[in-house]
């Protein structure tokens, strides 16, 4: 039964993803010849066509990745790939916990190797073609190695603890595992700004005293406590510009890409930050965390039940090992197949995210200039080569932010 459901849901998911991708390509190409009227005075035709071509190139790459990932998923499950890997790892160690950790690490390495060509092409092919890549091969390798080390240092202890709970905590192990996962995520938010992010980028205090004063004034008006304003050397990897809030509680800080500061005026930066503070004032971050933790609890409970069902393994191409634990395999199967069954929820979460963006924009216009916010958005859209003419259905399904034209109309009408 599960085999049939898995195949049906996978085919439906794959079909919808490919249908949406082809819609996006056709729609963007159909509107490539002319800049939308509301942007005609701000964005040139060359920039508009570059954004269209960039969007189409990214979608075409996503199509290949979607098909490739589906083939890998089928190969690992129904065609027995995980079974072969499990049998091989069993010859390496008879220690139960070590064997299961080796199984998950081996799968992670395997999937990482399979995905590496896509990452390389995306960075040094697609991004370079459109003038965004500034990363050197040496930096790419360094980032990859650092990422693996960070994942090992933080992830392996968590993995070992979850596997231990599955074996020793009884039928409610999933509740304890959920609690551990929640604490881990909160701790990660706390340590990321000061311990992890500096491993990959250099952060220097914002030196522009006028801008610093304006930002601190905005934060004070909004009741937002900051632990610092920093500039990140994002230009050593990409020409894309951005700014973001990071941290939690007393570790909160604002980080600017150095590429962003050179493109926006002080008033435009204040408008963008007012938008981000709108998320804070409306408690969007807390709400999303609560939703994430509640969703995780639900899925951990399902996993707790499925891990005890023999058909969960056999219907997905795996024969459970007799006389030993199969907890790692349960985790692998669950987290590999669950996206297939939850894909239909994507437009719901996209809609909720866009709703939050509209609220944050409305708050920003109450704390800064609507015209400056619009000006900043247009510059960011232009500089990041974001299409001005996305397919409406594709956008409604996937996009966490409203299309630029709709967003700007809402800002000016607020």
LOLUM-660769 format. One record per atom (N, C-alpha, C): residue in one letter; x, y, z. Coordinates in steps of 0.02 Angstrom, whole numbers, padded with zeros to 5 digits, always signed. Last residue first. Layout:
N
AXYZ
...
This chain:
414
X-00040+02599+00043
X-00046+02595+00117
X-00041+02664+00149
X-00013+02608-00089
X-00083+02616-00070
X-00092+02617+00005
X+00122+02582-00099
X+00099+02649-00117
X+00027+02662-00096
X+00120+02445-00062
X+00158+02495-00023
X+00131+02565-00036
X+00045+02386-00163
X+00021+02383-00094
X+00055+02436-00052
X+00128+02409-00273
X+00061+02437-00272
X+00032+02438-00201
X+00239+02332-00234
X+00245+02404-00238
X+00177+02438-00238
X+00185+02202-00244
X+00211+02228-00180
X+00215+02304-00181
X+00158+02191-00379
X+00103+02187-00330
X+00126+02217-00264
X+00289+02202-00432
X+00237+02249-00453
X+00180+02250-00402
X+00361+02095-00371
X+00380+02165-00359
X+00323+02213-00376
X+00266+01964-00293
X+00299+01993-00351
X+00309+02068-00342
X+00296+01929-00117
X+00251+01947-00172
X+00291+01972-00232
X+00397+01793-00061
X+00386+01865-00065
X+00339+01880-00124
X+00399+01659-00079
X+00390+01682-00010
X+00379+01757-00007
X+00330+01569-00213
X+00365+01630-00191
X+00347+01649-00119
X+00257+01452-00256
X+00324+01448-00227
X+00347+01510-00189
X+00124+01481-00298
X+00142+01416-00271
X+00207+01418-00230
X+00125+01608-00350
X+00079+01592-00294
X+00098+01527-00260
X+00218+01590-00455
X+00233+01635-00399
X+00189+01619-00339
X+00147+01503-00538
X+00212+01483-00511
X+00229+01525-00450
X+00040+01588-00568
X+00028+01525-00532
X+00093+01500-00501
X+00102+01700-00633
X+00062+01708-00572
X+00052+01644-00533
X+00270+01704-00681
X+00205+01673-00694
X+00164+01676-00630
X+00349+01865-00663
X+00343+01794-00648
X+00274+01768-00668
X+00417+01990-00712
X+00357+01960-00741
X+00353+01885-00727
X+00534+02033-00665
X+00477+02076-00652
X+00411+02045-00675
X+00658+01930-00591
X+00612+01943-00645
X+00554+01988-00622
X+00806+01995-00525
X+00742+01960-00511
X+00692+01978-00565
X+00939+02042-00521
X+00911+02012-00582
X+00850+01969-00567
X+00987+02114-00418
X+00987+02041-00409
X+00957+02004-00468
X+00967+02244-00463
X+01035+02221-00450
X+01039+02145-00444
X+00825+02250-00474
X+00867+02260-00532
X+00937+02230-00521
X+00784+02227-00342
X+00759+02185-00396
X+00805+02189-00457
X+00850+02334-00281
X+00867+02265-00263
X+00844+02216-00316
X+00786+02444-00341
X+00858+02435-00348
X+00879+02363-00333
X+00655+02421-00297
X+00669+02421-00368
X+00744+02410-00380
X+00673+02435-00158
X+00650+02372-00186
X+00666+02367-00260
X+00709+02571-00149
X+00756+02519-00128
X+00737+02452-00158
X+00591+02632-00194
X+00654+02643-00230
X+00705+02589-00213
X+00502+02590-00095
X+00492+02570-00164
X+00557+02577-00204
X+00559+02657+00014
X+00554+02584+00014
X+00545+02557-00056
X+00543+02789-00026
X+00611+02763-00018
X+00611+02686-00016
X+00404+02797-00026
X+00440+02807-00088
X+00511+02780-00084
X+00375+02781+00109
X+00352+02730+00061
X+00391+02736-00004
X+00491+02813+00237
X+00459+02838+00176
X+00439+02780+00131
X+00450+02744+00399
X+00496+02774+00351
X+00456+02797+00290
X+00351+02694+00477
X+00413+02713+00511
X+00463+02748+00465
X+00250+02656+00395
X+00232+02697+00454
X+00293+02724+00490
X+00311+02576+00304
X+00286+02641+00280
X+00265+02686+00337
X+00335+02463+00384
X+00391+02504+00360
X+00368+02573+00337
X+00207+02409+00400
X+00242+02438+00458
X+00298+02484+00435
X+00188+02366+00269
X+00143+02417+00297
X+00174+02450+00358
X+00289+02269+00260
X+00291+02328+00217
X+00247+02385+00245
X+00239+02177+00351
X+00303+02210+00365
X+00311+02272+00322
X+00123+02136+00284
X+00118+02168+00350
X+00182+02207+00366
X+00178+02078+00170
X+00134+02136+00163
X+00128+02173+00230
X+00247+01972+00231
X+00284+02024+00195
X+00242+02086+00186
X+00143+01893+00281
X+00189+01926+00328
X+00228+01982+00294
X+00092+01849+00158
X+00050+01888+00203
X+00093+01926+00254
X+00198+01771+00114
X+00182+01833+00078
X+00138+01879+00120
X+00188+01666+00209
X+00248+01707+00206
X+00234+01773+00170
X+00064+01611+00176
X+00074+01638+00243
X+00135+01685+00244
X+00093+01568+00044
X+00042+01619+00056
X+00051+01652+00124
X+00188+01469+00071
X+00206+01527+00030
X+00158+01584+00041
X+00111+01378+00140
X+00164+01412+00176
X+00190+01473+00137
X+00024+01342+00034
X-00002+01369+00097
X+00051+01408+00133
X+00107+01289-00067
X+00073+01353-00078
X+00043+01383-00015
X+00154+01167+00004
X+00199+01222-00015
X+00161+01288-00027
X+00079+01057+00027
X+00072+01111+00075
X+00113+01173+00055
X+00116+00963-00065
X+00053+00998-00078
X+00043+01056-00029
X+00227+00901-00008
X+00237+00951-00061
X+00175+00993-00072
X+00219+00798+00079
X+00202+00864+00105
X+00209+00919+00052
X+00260+00683+00016
X+00192+00684+00041
X+00171+00753+00066
X+00392+00713-00015
X+00346+00692-00069
X+00274+00700-00047
X+00453+00735+00108
X+00441+00792+00063
X+00393+00775+00006
X+00461+00601+00160
X+00410+00647+00186
X+00401+00708+00141
X+00567+00526+00112
X+00503+00521+00077
X+00452+00572+00100
X+00679+00557+00190
X+00685+00557+00118
X+00618+00559+00083
X+00638+00546+00320
X+00656+00613+00297
X+00670+00615+00222
X+00610+00405+00324
X+00559+00455+00339
X+00577+00523+00309
X+00731+00342+00292
X+00672+00332+00250
X+00622+00388+00261
X+00813+00389+00399
X+00830+00402+00329
X+00768+00397+00285
X+00748+00340+00514
X+00759+00412+00505
X+00771+00429+00432
X+00756+00203+00488
X+00691+00235+00495
X+00697+00310+00485
X+00894+00185+00489
X+00858+00175+00427
X+00789+00206+00430
X+00918+00209+00624
X+00947+00254+00574
X+00911+00247+00508
X+00850+00099+00682
X+00828+00167+00695
X+00855+00216+00642
X+00860-00036+00690
X+00851-00007+00623
X+00830+00067+00627
X+00963-00147+00786
X+00921-00087+00781
X+00918-00063+00708
X+00948-00328+00774
X+00986-00266+00783
X+00939-00208+00772
X+00879-00440+00737
X+00923-00444+00795
X+00964-00382+00807
X+00875-00408+00563
X+00851-00448+00620
X+00903-00446+00676
X+00847-00262+00472
X+00895-00310+00497
X+00868-00344+00560
X+00716-00244+00352
X+00744-00229+00418
X+00792-00283+00441
X+00741-00213+00187
X+00725-00268+00231
X+00757-00254+00299
X+00674-00086+00084
X+00724-00105+00134
X+00699-00164+00175
X+00578-00029-00001
X+00637-00061-00029
X+00690-00083+00019
X+00464+00018+00056
X+00510+00068+00028
X+00577+00037+00009
X+00401-00088+00111
X+00367-00054+00056
X+00410+00000+00023
X+00490-00119+00216
X+00486-00163+00158
X+00451-00130+00099
X+00470-00010+00308
X+00535-00025+00279
X+00527-00064+00213
X+00335-00015+00337
X+00366+00050+00322
X+00433+00040+00288
X+00308-00144+00376
X+00292-00125+00307
X+00320-00057+00287
X+00342-00145+00511
X+00387-00179+00464
X+00373-00157+00392
X+00336-00009+00619
X+00297-00047+00570
X+00344-00079+00518
X+00403+00076+00701
X+00386+00011+00729
X+00349-00034+00679
X+00414+00195+00634
X+00476+00157+00647
X+00463+00087+00674
X+00285+00249+00638
X+00308+00214+00577
X+00370+00171+00590
X+00282+00309+00767
X+00238+00253+00750
X+00264+00213+00691
X+00380+00406+00760
X+00380+00359+00815
X+00337+00299+00802
X+00338+00479+00649
X+00397+00438+00643
X+00400+00386+00698
X+00230+00545+00709
X+00218+00499+00654
X+00276+00451+00645
X+00302+00622+00801
X+00253+00573+00825
X+00237+00522+00771
X+00377+00702+00716
X+00412+00655+00760
X+00364+00602+00786
X+00273+00776+00660
X+00310+00728+00618
X+00351+00679+00659
X+00230+00852+00771
X+00183+00810+00734
X+00220+00756+00694
X+00347+00921+00802
X+00317+00875+00851
X+00270+00826+00817
X+00361+00999+00688
X+00411+00947+00703
X+00384+00897+00753
X+00252+01084+00702
X+00255+01038+00645
X+00304+00981+00658
X+00294+01152+00816
X+00232+01113+00818
X+00230+01062+00761
X+00410+01213+00769
X+00415+01166+00823
X+00352+01122+00828
X+00355+01294+00667
X+00406+01245+00652
X+00411+01192+00706
X+00267+01376+00739
X+00241+01332+00687
X+00290+01276+00671
X+00362+01442+00819
X+00311+01401+00851
X+00281+01352+00800
X+00434+01508+00718
X+00468+01459+00760
X+00417+01413+00793
X+00336+01591+00668
X+00364+01540+00624
X+00401+01487+00664
X+00314+01672+00780
X+00260+01632+00753
X+00286+01575+00709
X+00439+01735+00790
X+00416+01691+00844
X+00361+01645+00819
X+00437+01807+00670
X+00490+01759+00682
X+00468+01709+00736
X+00326+01892+00684
X+00327+01841+00631
X+00379+01787+00645
X+00288+01995+00768
X+00306+01930+00797
X+00308+01874+00745
X+00275+02121+00722
X+00217+02078+00713
X+00230+02006+00737
X+00402+02170+00750
X+00345+02199+00785
X+00282+02156+00779
X+00480+02092+00660
X+00490+02088+00733
X+00428+02113+00770
X+00435+02134+00537
X+00429+02063+00555
X+00436+02053+00630
X+00474+02266+00547
X+00403+02251+00545
X+00390+02178+00560
X+00608+02260+00532
X+00583+02270+00600
X+00508+02258+00604
X+00609+02249+00394
X+00631+02192+00434
X+00608+02198+00507
X+00563+02379+00363
X+00526+02320+00342
X+00545+02260+00384
X+00668+02453+00413
X+00602+02461+00444
X+00556+02403+00424
X+00767+02417+00323
X+00771+02392+00392
X+00705+02400+00429
X+00718+02486+00211
X+00725+02414+00208
X+00729+02384+00279
X+00727+02619+00260
X+00662+02591+00239
X+00664+02515+00237
X+00864+02631+00280
X+00819+02637+00337
X+00751+02607+00320
X+00906+02623+00147
X+00927+02571+00195
X+00881+02572+00256
X+00852+02741+00097
X+00829+02677+00070
X+00847+02620+00117
X+00923+02836+00169
X+00850+02832+00177
X+00823+02766+00151
X+01054+02812+00120
X+01038+02803+00191
X+00963+02795+00202
X+01044+02718-00036
X+01055+02778+00004
X+01037+02764+00076
X+01126+02573-00101
X+01068+02606-00073
X+01088+02668-00035
X+01250+02527-00145
X+01196+02535-00194
X+01136+02575-00167
X+01342+02499-00049
X+01364+02542-00104
X+01308+02558-00153
X+01278+02411+00034
X+01289+02479+00058
X+01309+02526+00003
X+01281+02289-00036
X+01218+02325-00028
X+01230+02398-00010
X+01408+02238-00030
X+01382+02256-00096
X+01318+02297-00091
X+01423+02203+00101
X+01458+02262+00078
X+01433+02285+00010
X+01273+02160+00183
X+01323+02142+00133
X+01357+02206+00110
X+01246+02191+00354
X+01241+02216+00286
X+01293+02182+00242
X+01159+02137+00495
X+01217+02125+00452
X+01202+02150+00381
X+01116+02167+00660
X+01100+02181+00590
X+01164+02174+00550
X+01083+02051+00794
X+01124+02101+00761
X+01099+02110+00689
X+01052+01973+00949
X+01026+02000+00886
X+01072+02054+00858
X+01084+01918+01070
X+01134+01910+01017
X+01111+01940+00950
X+00979+01926+01157
X+01032+01976+01163
X+01085+01971+01109
X+00869+01849+01046
X+00877+01880+01112
X+00932+01933+01111
X+00969+01791+00914
X+00907+01783+00952
X+00919+01813+01021
X+01030+01806+00743
X+01034+01799+00815
X+00967+01796+00848
X+01005+01935+00620
X+01026+01869+00641
X+01031+01866+00717
X+00938+02017+00481
X+00943+02013+00554
X+00964+01941+00571
X+01019+02073+00331
X+00977+02028+00369
X+00988+02038+00444
X+01037+02115+00159
X+01046+02134+00229
X+01000+02089+00269
X+01120+02107-00001
X+01069+02087+00047
X+01085+02119+00114
X+01166+02078-00174
X+01165+02118-00113
X+01109+02097-00067
X+01275+01982-00277
X+01208+01994-00249
X+01214+02034-00185
X+01400+01948-00314
X+01382+02018-00325
X+01311+02033-00300
X+01492+01839-00204
X+01438+01853-00251
X+01427+01928-00257
X+01609+01825-00127
X+01576+01766-00155
X+01527+01783-00210
X+01654+01945-00088
X+01706+01897-00107
X+01676+01832-00135
X+01545+02019-00047
X+01569+02029-00116
X+01623+01979-00136
X+01521+02004+00087
X+01485+01961+00040
X+01511+01965-00031
X+01582+02039+00214
X+01617+02041+00150
X+01585+01993+00100
X+01468+02133+00311
X+01495+02068+00293
X+01526+02072+00223
X+01457+02244+00444
X+01462+02239+00371
X+01497+02173+00356
X+01344+02269+00582
X+01404+02242+00551
X+01399+02241+00475
X+01296+02327+00736
X+01285+02336+00664
X+01349+02316+00629
X+01234+02255+00891
X+01285+02281+00846
X+01261+02285+00774
X+01131+02209+00963
X+01197+02194+00990
X+01252+02217+00943
X+00978+02296+00997
X+01029+02271+00952
X+01094+02258+00988
X+00806+02292+01028
X+00873+02294+01057
X+00923+02261+01010
X+00675+02387+00977
X+00715+02330+00956
X+00785+02337+00983
X+00576+02486+00980
X+00586+02443+01038
X+00627+02381+01023
X+00566+02574+00879
X+00529+02512+00870
X+00536+02465+00930
X+00651+02674+00917
X+00580+02691+00908
X+00537+02627+00906
X+00772+02602+00911
X+00747+02626+00976
X+00672+02642+00972
X+00785+02581+00775
X+00779+02524+00819
X+00750+02544+00887
X+00799+02715+00731
X+00744+02674+00708
X+00732+02615+00755
X+00920+02748+00796
X+00858+02786+00810
X+00797+02747+00789
X+01006+02659+00736
X+00994+02653+00808
X+00931+02690+00828
X+01002+02710+00606
X+00978+02642+00619
X+00962+02634+00693
X+01058+02837+00623
X+00991+02831+00596
X+00961+02762+00612
X+01187+02805+00670
X+01142+02844+00711
X+01069+02837+00689
X+01237+02736+00558
X+01231+02702+00623
X+01182+02738+00668
X+01239+02838+00464
X+01195+02782+00454
X+01184+02744+00519
X+01338+02919+00525
X+01271+02946+00511
X+01220+02890+00502
X+01450+02835+00531
X+01419+02859+00593
X+01349+02886+00581
X+01500+02696+00458
X+01464+02757+00439
X+01425+02782+00499
X+01549+02574+00498
X+01589+02633+00512
X+01555+02699+00495
X+01496+02428+00574
X+01477+02480+00526
X+01511+02545+00544
X+01623+02309+00612
X+01572+02356+00634
X+01558+02409+00581
X+01639+02164+00507
X+01668+02224+00536
X+01613+02272+00557
X+01665+01998+00475
X+01615+02047+00497
X+01651+02105+00532
X+01700+01882+00350
X+01728+01932+00395
X+01674+01984+00411
X+01639+01712+00343
X+01643+01782+00320
X+01675+01826+00373
X+01652+01587+00400
X+01644+01592+00328
X+01652+01663+00301
X+01662+01598+00534
X+01705+01549+00502
X+01704+01556+00427
X+01564+01688+00575
X+01632+01713+00563
X+01680+01662+00534
X+01451+01597+00590
X+01455+01642+00533
X+01526+01669+00521
X+01482+01534+00718
X+01481+01497+00654
X+01490+01543+00594
X+01489+01628+00824
X+01535+01571+00821
X+01537+01537+00752
X+01397+01732+00819
X+01464+01745+00848
X+01514+01688+00839
X+01278+01686+00757
X+01309+01750+00738
X+01381+01758+00761
X+01253+01551+00814
X+01270+01562+00744
X+01305+01629+00731
X+01211+01538+00945
X+01283+01537+00933
X+01302+01554+00861
X+01071+01549+00939
X+01109+01591+00986
X+01183+01594+00967
X+01030+01456+00848
X+01014+01526+00836
X+01057+01572+00879
X+01072+01341+00916
X+01104+01358+00852
X+01091+01431+00834
X+00984+01340+01023
X+01055+01352+01036
X+01092+01372+00972
X+00868+01309+00951
X+00872+01373+00987
X+00945+01390+01002
X+00901+01181+00903
X+00888+01236+00857
X+00892+01304+00890
X+00915+01109+01024
X+00971+01115+00978
X+00961+01174+00930
X+00785+01114+01073
X+00839+01147+01110
X+00899+01158+01065
X+00723+01034+00973
X+00702+01103+00984
X+00757+01143+01020
X+00787+00910+00988
X+00792+00946+00924
X+00774+01019+00933
X+00743+00877+01118
X+00814+00886+01104
X+00824+00926+01040
X+00605+00865+01093
X+00630+00915+01140
X+00703+00930+01130
X+00607+00757+01002
X+00581+00823+00981
X+00606+00878+01028
X+00655+00658+01086
X+00695+00679+01028
X+00672+00746+01002
X+00548+00646+01175
X+00614+00668+01200
X+00658+00692+01142
X+00454+00600+01083
X+00442+00662+01120
X+00506+00690+01148
X+00509+00481+01037
X+00499+00535+00989
X+00486+00602+01024
X+00502+00392+01144
X+00567+00420+01126
X+00560+00481+01081
X+00397+00327+01200
X+00391+00400+01192
X+00458+00432+01174
X+00435+00196+01216
X+00388+00212+01162
X+00379+00287+01150
X+00610+00214+01266
X+00544+00183+01264
X+00499+00209+01209
X+00739+00259+01263
X+00688+00301+01296
X+00618+00273+01292
X+00835+00185+01191
X+00832+00179+01264
X+00774+00215+01297
X+00832+00203+01053
X+00846+00136+01080
X+00830+00129+01154
X+00805+00336+01035
X+00763+00288+01001
X+00772+00218+01030
X+00913+00391+01106
X+00845+00398+01133
X+00798+00347+01100
X+01017+00359+01018
X+01017+00331+01086
X+00947+00335+01116
X+00980+00437+00909
X+00982+00364+00902
X+00982+00330+00970
X+00996+00564+00967
X+00930+00542+00943
X+00928+00466+00937
X+01135+00564+00993
X+01087+00571+01048
X+01018+00547+01028
X+01188+00555+00864
X+01201+00502+00912
X+01151+00503+00970
X+01141+00678+00812
X+01121+00615+00782
X+01130+00557+00831
X+01211+00768+00894
X+01138+00768+00894
X+01112+00702+00867
X+01345+00736+00860
X+01321+00725+00929
X+01245+00724+00933
X+01337+00769+00718
X+01350+00701+00741
X+01329+00690+00814
X+01315+00911+00706
X+01264+00862+00688
X+01275+00792+00716
X+01427+00985+00748
X+01362+00998+00777
X+01312+00941+00765
X+01535+00926+00681
X+01542+00945+00751
X+01474+00955+00784
X+01483+00907+00550
X+01505+00850+00590
X+01507+00867+00664
X+01454+01038+00509
X+01400+00988+00511
X+01419+00929+00554
X+01583+01090+00514
X+01532+01117+00558
X+01474+01067+00565
X+01643+01011+00413
X+01668+01008+00482
X+01616+01034+00531
X+01569+01048+00300
X+01569+00979+00321
X+01591+00973+00394
X+01601+01185+00294
X+01532+01164+00302
X+01527+01092+00327
X+01738+01179+00269
X+01714+01208+00331
X+01642+01186+00346
X+01734+01121+00140
X+01767+01086+00195
X+01743+01112+00263
X+01665+01223+00070
X+01639+01154+00073
X+01669+01116+00131
X+01750+01332+00084
X+01683+01335+00112
X+01653+01265+00120
X+01862+01282+00013
X+01867+01299+00084
X+01799+01301+00117
X+01809+01269-00116
X+01833+01209-00080
X+01836+01223-00005
X+01783+01405-00139
X+01729+01356-00144
X+01748+01293-00105
X+01910+01459-00132
X+01861+01479-00082
X+01803+01430-00081
X+01967+01399-00246
X+01996+01386-00179
X+01947+01404-00124
X+01889+01452-00351
X+01886+01380-00335
X+01913+01364-00266
X+01813+01607-00292
X+01867+01570-00324
X+01859+01496-00310
X+01669+01704-00322
X+01702+01653-00282
X+01756+01618-00323
X+01588+01786-00386
X+01653+01814-00369
X+01694+01764-00328
X+01451+01785-00496
X+01500+01746-00458
X+01565+01785-00448
X+01372+01867-00576
X+01362+01868-00504
X+01418+01833-00465
X+01364+01867-00716
X+01404+01917-00682
X+01398+01920-00607
X+01304+01765-00781
X+01265+01826-00773
X+01299+01878-00728
X+01401+01666-00777
X+01376+01688-00842
X+01339+01755-00837
X+01413+01640-00641
X+01467+01675-00675
X+01443+01703-00742
X+01296+01570-00616
X+01307+01634-00583
X+01362+01674-00617
X+01319+01455-00706
X+01260+01499-00710
X+01273+01568-00678
X+01459+01416-00669
X+01429+01418-00735
X+01374+01470-00738
X+01495+01421-00538
X+01546+01441-00587
X+01521+01441-00659
X+01374+01389-00467
X+01419+01443-00447
X+01463+01468-00503
X+01312+01285-00538
X+01273+01343-00518
X+01319+01402-00502
X+01417+01193-00552
X+01390+01226-00611
X+01351+01289-00592
X+01434+01158-00416
X+01489+01187-00454
X+01463+01224-00515
X+01308+01104-00386
X+01334+01162-00349
X+01389+01197-00387
X+01305+00996-00476
X+01255+01049-00481
X+01279+01112-00445
X+01413+00917-00428
X+01415+00947-00496
X+01364+01003-00505
X+01364+00882-00295
X+01420+00927-00305
X+01423+00957-00375
X+01268+00785-00278
X+01246+00854-00286
X+01301+00903-00302
X+01343+00669-00262
X+01297+00674-00318
X+01275+00746-00331
X+01410+00702-00143
X+01449+00692-00205
X+01403+00699-00266
X+01301+00703-00055
X+01341+00763-00065
X+01382+00760-00129
X+01259+00572-00058
X+01215+00623-00085
X+01253+00688-00098
X+01374+00514+00004
X+01352+00493-00062
X+01308+00546-00095
X+01374+00576+00130
X+01432+00585+00084
X+01411+00568+00012
X+01252+00528+00180
X+01263+00600+00172
X+01320+00614+00124
X+01277+00391+00183
X+01225+00417+00139
X+01234+00491+00127
X+01378+00391+00281
X+01392+00365+00213
X+01341+00391+00163
X+01306+00438+00391
X+01362+00477+00365
X+01378+00456+00293
X+01216+00334+00409
X+01191+00400+00393
X+01246+00445+00365
X+01304+00226+00434
X+01254+00222+00381
X+01231+00292+00361
X+01374+00269+00546
X+01409+00260+00483
X+01361+00256+00424
X+01270+00263+00639
X+01299+00328+00623
X+01336+00324+00556
X+01252+00124+00641
X+01198+00167+00618
X+01222+00237+00600
X+01375+00079+00692
X+01351+00057+00626
X+01297+00104+00598
X+01375+00140+00818
X+01425+00160+00768
X+01402+00140+00698
X+01270+00069+00880
X+01265+00142+00871
X+01313+00165+00817
X+01318-00069+00870
X+01253-00046+00846
X+01251+00029+00831
X+01461-00137+00806
X+01435-00095+00860
X+01373-00059+00835
X+01512-00196+00698
X+01457-00233+00730
X+01429-00194+00790
X+01562-00125+00542
X+01560-00123+00616
X+01501-00163+00641
X+01566-00159+00408
X+01618-00116+00435
X+01620-00115+00511
X+01458-00228+00366
X+01522-00264+00365
X+01578-00224+00396
X+01359-00134+00367
X+01356-00186+00419
X+01421-00227+00421
X+01381-00063+00253
X+01401-00032+00316
X+01402-00084+00372
X+01323-00153+00159
X+01394-00137+00157
X+01419-00110+00224
X+01188-00151+00194
X+01225-00215+00197
X+01301-00202+00198
X+01160-00017+00169
X+01154-00043+00237
X+01193-00109+00244
X+01178-00011+00030
X+01221+00029+00074
X+01219+00002+00146
X+01075-00097-00011
X+01145-00113-00027
X+01192-00075+00019
X+00965-00025+00037
X+00978-00093+00061
X+01051-00113+00048
X+00971+00091-00038
X+00982+00094+00034
X+00997+00026+00064
X+00941+00036-00167
X+01005+00069-00152
X+01020+00073-00078
X+00820-00022-00211
X+00864-00058-00166
X+00930-00026-00149
X+00720+00036-00282
X+00768-00005-00320
X+00823-00035-00277
X+00650+00109-00187
X+00617+00052-00219
X+00665+00007-00258
X+00772+00197-00138
X+00717+00163-00102
X+00694+00101-00140
X+00870+00240-00224
X+00888+00225-00156
X+00834+00185-00119
X+00799+00262-00344
X+00855+00215-00342
X+00873+00194-00272
X+00708+00361-00307
X+00684+00295-00328
X+00739+00243-00322
X+00802+00464-00281
X+00756+00441-00229
X+00729+00371-00245
X+00862+00480-00406
X+00902+00458-00349
X+00858+00430-00294
X+00752+00526-00479
X+00784+00463-00498
X+00826+00436-00440
X+00728+00647-00412
X+00676+00595-00413
X+00706+00527-00431
X+00846+00715-00442
X+00831+00698-00372
X+00778+00644-00368
X+00830+00730-00582
X+00887+00693-00555
X+00872+00670-00483
X+00718+00814-00587
X+00716+00747-00618
X+00771+00703-00589
X+00770+00926-00518
X+00708+00892-00496
X+00704+00821-00523
X+00881+00963-00595
X+00890+00940-00526
X+00829+00902-00501
X+00817+01002-00714
X+00864+00946-00715
X+00874+00918-00644
X+00743+01110-00661
X+00709+01053-00693
X+00755+00992-00694
X+00842+01198-00619
X+00799+01166-00568
X+00761+01107-00597
X+00890+01240-00742
X+00934+01200-00699
X+00893+01164-00646
X+00777+01311-00782
X+00799+01253-00821
X+00846+01209-00780
X+00778+01412-00685
X+00722+01365-00686
X+00742+01302-00726
X+00895+01481-00718
X+00889+01450-00652
X+00833+01397-00652
X+00863+01526-00847
X+00920+01481-00837
X+00916+01445-00770
X+00756+01611-00819
X+00745+01552-00860
X+00802+01501-00850
X+00822+01710-00743
X+00768+01671-00714
X+00757+01607-00753
X+00911+01760-00839
X+00936+01731-00777
X+00884+01686-00744
X+00823+01812-00933
X+00867+01758-00952
X+00895+01722-00891
X+00763+01913-00855
X+00723+01860-00884
X+00766+01800-00902
X+00874+01993-00824
X+00837+01961-00770
X+00795+01903-00796
X+00905+02037-00954
X+00954+01998-00916
X+00920+01960-00859
X+00791+02110-00981
X+00804+02049-01020
X+00856+02005-00986
X+00808+02215-00889
X+00748+02173-00887
X+00760+02107-00924
X+00927+02272-00933
X+00924+02241-00866
X+00864+02194-00860
X+00885+02318-01059
X+00940+02271-01054
X+00939+02234-00986
X+00785+02410-01027
X+00767+02348-01062
X+00822+02296-01056
X+00802+02479-00859
X+00811+02478-00931
X+00794+02410-00961
X+00697+02545-00735
X+00738+02488-00756
X+00741+02485-00832
X+00623+02662-00721
X+00673+02645-00671
X+00721+02590-00693
X+00523+02679-00811
X+00565+02738-00797
X+00622+02722-00749
X+00458+02555-00812
X+00492+02579-00873
X+00539+02637-00860
X+00381+02499-00716
X+00453+02500-00704
X+00492+02532-00760
X+00252+02503-00761
X+00265+02535-00696
X+00340+02537-00679
X+00260+02428-00882
X+00252+02501-00884
X+00270+02534-00818
X+00389+02305-00899
X+00322+02325-00876
X+00317+02400-00866
X+00490+02308-01044
X+00487+02319-00972
X+00416+02336-00952
X+00482+02183-01171
X+00466+02250-01148
X+00465+02252-01072
X+00518+02052-01202
X+00532+02104-01252
X+00520+02175-01226
X+00477+01956-01110
X+00547+01977-01111
X+00559+02040-01152
X+00361+01890-01096
X+00362+01960-01076
X+00432+01989-01075
X+00388+01760-01134
X+00336+01796-01171
X+00336+01871-01155
X+00480+01719-01038
X+00503+01731-01106
X+00452+01771-01147
X+00393+01706-00928
X+00448+01754-00925
X+00473+01770-00996
X+00307+01605-00975
X+00280+01671-00957
X+00335+01723-00957
X+00391+01494-00998
X+00351+01522-01052
X+00328+01594-01036
X+00444+01473-00868
X+00488+01488-00925
X+00449+01522-00981
X+00328+01447-00793
X+00371+01503-00776
X+00415+01523-00835
X+00282+01329-00855
X+00241+01390-00855
X+00284+01452-00842
X+00387+01243-00822
X+00377+01260-00893
X+00331+01322-00899
X+00366+01238-00682
X+00429+01263-00710
X+00421+01284-00783
X+00240+01180-00671
X+00251+01248-00646
X+00314+01279-00676
X+00270+01053-00725
X+00219+01096-00755
X+00228+01169-00734
X+00365+01006-00633
X+00385+01018-00703
X+00335+01062-00739
X+00284+01000-00517
X+00345+01041-00518
X+00367+01056-00589
X+00185+00910-00558
X+00167+00979-00541
X+00228+01024-00543
X+00261+00793-00580
X+00222+00823-00634
X+00205+00896-00620
X+00313+00768-00451
X+00358+00781-00507
X+00321+00816-00564
X+00193+00746-00380
X+00239+00800-00361
X+00284+00819-00419
X+00145+00633-00448
X+00105+00695-00446
X+00150+00755-00430
X+00248+00542-00424
X+00232+00561-00493
X+00191+00626-00495
X+00239+00536-00283
X+00301+00558-00315
X+00288+00581-00386
X+00110+00487-00262
X+00127+00554-00238
X+00190+00580-00272
X+00126+00359-00324
X+00075+00406-00347
X+00092+00478-00326
X+00230+00302-00248
X+00238+00311-00320
X+00189+00363-00346
X+00170+00302-00119
X+00233+00337-00131
X+00243+00351-00206
X+00059+00218-00139
X+00050+00288-00120
X+00113+00329-00135
X+00127+00097-00168
X+00082+00129-00217
X+00072+00203-00202
X+00195+00077-00047
X+00232+00081-00111
X+00189+00117-00163
X+00093+00065+00045
X+00136+00123+00048
X+00175+00133-00017
X+00041-00060+00000
X+00000+00000+00000
X+00043+00063+00000
